[in-house]
Every structure is written in C-alpha cells, then in structure tokens.
Amino acid sequence: MTEKSPSSDPEVALITGAAHRIGAEIARILHTEGMDLVLHYRNSEDAAGSLQRELEDHRPDSVRLIRADLLDTASLPALIDAAVDWRGRLDLLVNNASSFYPTPLEEANEQQWEDLLGSNLKAPFFLAQAAAPLLRQSRGSIVNLVDIYGERPLIKHPIYSMAKAGNAMMVKSLARELGPEVRVNGIAPGAILWPKEGLSQQARDSILSRTPLKRLGKPDDIAQTLLFLVRDAPYITGQIIAVDGGRTVQQ
C-alpha cells in the first residue's frame, strides 16, 4: 500500500453495488484481509443484509450498510459520511456499481443516457471528489471497475461503452489530481459473469471462442486483482489491468 502511519484501527473500505456478484466477492476478500466495510446497495436490501450477516459471523461489528441512489448526486456525500460517523476514516473507495444494457443507436434515448452515464461515470467521479479529503488523510486508494468495452466498444451498447471509456480516463486523470497521497487504478473485466439478460448462447460461445483461455473468469479473479492493487502495488497508479483471459489481445 501507499506508505501510511502505523495504526491499530482496521482500515475502512466503501464498496458501491456491493450486494451481488463481483461487488460481494470484493467485500468478502477485503473483509478477510481485516478491513471494515461500508457496503452500498440500491434495491437489494435482502442480499445486502445477508452479506452483512455472513461477514459479521466471522467478525462482529465490521460491516455497515447504506442505501443510496447513485444517480442522486446530492446524496453521494452521505456515503462518505457513513464511514466517518462509524469509524472516522476511509482508506479505500471501490467504484463497482454499474448499469449495463443494450442501447442500439436507432433506439437509444435520453433516459438511458442519463442512467448509463450517471452510474458508470458521473457517480464514481463525484464519489471520488467527496472521498478525496479522507483518502488523502489516510494515504488511501481508489479502484474503479472499468470494462474492456471502454477500449473496444460492444456492438449495440454505444452509451455503455462511451461511459466506460470515460471511466477509464477518470482513472488516469484522478491519479494525477490526487497524487502523491492517493493512488487511483482500475480493473477491466472481460467475461466474468454473464449479464442477466441480453446475450444469447451463440453470443456467449462467440465471446469464449475469442478468449485465449477459452473459459469464463470468476469474480474471485477480479477481487484478487483488486487486492493486489490495494495491498501489494505501492508504486502503481493511473493504470487499468485487464482481467479478461487474454481477450483484448485478439484482433
């Protein structure tokens, strides 16, 4: 990690979209490493509560839940305040929450634009802005979940791809803005979990055929990469690691 002052208090991480899938796996691995967690969710109260109970079975009073609509920019500082009120510090911001669905050019509308740009670009930026003073104080870090489609656009998903391209530039820009105290990096997943809808079996087979490792990755692959960036990479900032089974080396 970035050089920090010795402290007996657990470090604190805020993870957005933490109730399910990759966000939940990130929560598990950071909790295992001894971090206390502020877990954000929007609609998944039952899943968030279940995850909290699972983690606190191992270490009581180590998880706080906070519900927020990330599209409501005015509510974002409350997520940072939750960490301050609870533990008085913040060491890591994980911008994981994301909307994802197709927006073919001929059908795309402004509401989809606001939702996809809001969740994938605007909210992570303003959360980083709100978190910056605490992260500077703790010499902490930010990790954004980007996407390989931020570099190579996904057909029928132009708005999502554009939003993730902006998210990738945010990683680089904030690394300059927040250094030397705060490191900012990103992870660009490939085929880790299939979306809940929108991909046929033929499309899935095609994706795996263009992936050198010929298989899906696992949420743990993302969580382990994040742990490396947070724990073992004190001289890495402004970088985006593709965890994609080699897919981006294909033509």
N, C-alpha and C positions, 0 to 999 in steps of 0.2 A: 504494500500500500504506500501512498504518499507518506512521507515522514510525519509522524504525529507525536504529540506529547503523551507520555505514559498515563494510563487511566485504568482504574479498576472497574469502571462502569461499562456495561455492554454497549457496543456500537448499535446505532439505530438506522434501519433502512425503511424507506417508504416505497412501496411497490404498487403501481396502478394496475387495474384489471387483474387482481391477484387471486380471484376466487376459483378460476378454472385453468385448465390446460397449462401452457408454458408459465404463466404467472404463478400458479400454485406450485409448480415444481421449483421455480426460483425461490419462492418463500420457504419451501422445505429445506433446500440446501443452505440458504443463508441462516436459517434457524439452527440447523445442525452445526454450523460454524460458530454459533454463540451470539448471533445478532438478535436484538429485539426488533419487532416488525410492526409497522403501521401498514395495514392492508386495505387498499381502496377497492370498493366494488360499486356498481351502479344498481343493478336489478337483482343480482344473485345473492340475496341475503342468506338463504339457507345454505348454499355452498360455502359462502364466506364463514358463516358460523361453524359449519362442520370442520373447515380447515383450522379455524382458531382452536377448537376443542382438541383436534388431533395434535397440534403443535404444543398446546399447553398441557397436555397429558405428559409430555416429556419435560417441560419447563414452565411452571405456573407463572402467570402474570407477565408473559413475554410477548403478547400479541394484542394489538388494538385494531379494531375495525372502524372504518369511516366510509359512509356512503356519500357519493357526490356525483353529479352530472358534469363531466369534464367539459362539456360544451358551454357551461355557465362559467365564464371566465372569472366573474366576481367571486365565485365560491372556491376557487383554487387555493388562495392563501390559507383557507381553513384546513386543508390537508397538512400544510406545513405547521400550522398552529397546533394540530393534534399531536405531532411529535414533540413540540416544545412544551405543551401543557403536561404531557405524560412523562417525558424523560429529559427535557431541557436541552436536547441536542438532535442533530441529524447528520449522519455520516454518508448516506448513500441514497440517491434517487434513481429508481428504475422506472423509466417511462415505457411501460409494456402495453397499456390499454390501446386498443385499435379497433376501428370498424373496417370491415372488408366485405365487399360485394361488387358484382359487375355493374359498370355504367357505360354501356356501348354509346358511342358518340351520338347516334341518332335518337337515343332515349334519355340521355343524361339530363338532369335538372338541377336547379339551384339548391334545393334541399339536400340532395346527395352531395353536392359540392361542399356545402356548409358542414355536413356531418363528417365526411371523409377528411377534409382539410382540418376541421376542428379537432377530431380525435387523434389524428396522426401527426399533426404539425403544430397547430395553434396551442392546444392544451399542453403538450410537452414543453414548448417554449416558455409559456407563462408560468408553468410549474417550476421550471429551472430558474426563472427570474425570481420567484418567491423564495426558492430554496437557497439561492446563492449566498446570502449572508451567513446562514448557518453552516453551509458546506465550506465556505472559506474559513470559518472559525475552527471547524473540525479537520480541515485539510482533507475533505472527503472527495467523493466522485459521483458522476452521473453516468449511467449506461442507458442508451436508447435501444429499443428493439426496432431495427430498421427493416429491410427486406431486400432480397436480391432483385426484386422488381423495381426498386428505386434506381437501379442502374440499367436493367434491361426490362422494358415495360411489358406487362402482361396484357395480352390481347383481350379486348372488351373491358379492361379495367383502367382506362386512362386517368381518371381522377385519383384513384388509389395510388397508382404508380407515380403520378406527379407529387402527391402528398409525401410519399416515402422518399422521393428524390430530395424534396425539401428537408425532410427529417435527416437525411444523410449530410446535407450541407450544414444543418444545425449542429451536428456533432463536431464538425471541423470548426465552425465559427465560434461555438461556445468554448471549445478547447483554447482558442486564442483569447477570448474575452475573460475567461475565468482562471487561466494560468497565472502564476505558478501554483496557487493554493489548491485548485480543484482540477482533477483530471476528468475529461469527458470522452467517452468512447461509445461505440455501437456494435451491435451484433446483427448480421443479416442472415436470418434463417432461410434455408431452402425448403425442401419437402420434409417437414417435421410431423405435423398433424394435418390431415386433410380438412379443408373448410367443411362446415356442417352442410352446406348445400352449394350447388353451382358447378361441381366438377363431375363429369361422367366417368365411368370406369375406363373408357377409352382414353380420356384426357389424363387420368392418373397413370395409366400404363405408359402413355407417351412421355410424361414427365420422368418417370423412373428409367425409361429407356435412354434418356438423355442425361442421366446422372451416372457418372463413372462407377460409383459404389453400388448402383442398381438396387437401392432399397431406401425406405424411409429412414430418416433420423428419428431421434427420441427427444422429448422435452428435456431429459437429463443432459443431452448434448449441449443444449443452449445454456442450461443452468451451470454446467461445469465451465463453459467458456466465460460466462459472466463472473463466476467465482475467480477464475484466473485473472481477469481484468481488474477485479476489485482487490484481490489479496496478493497476487504474485507479479504484478506488472507496474511497478512504481515509475518506470520511465516510458510508459506508453500512454499517449493522449492524442486525441484527434483521429483515431483510427477506427475502422469498421472491419470486423472479422466476419467473413462469410462462412457460415456453418451449413453447408449445402451438399455434402457428399461429392463435391467437385463439379457441380452442375454449371457453375459460371465459367469453367474452362472450356466448355463446349461452344461450338460455333452456333 
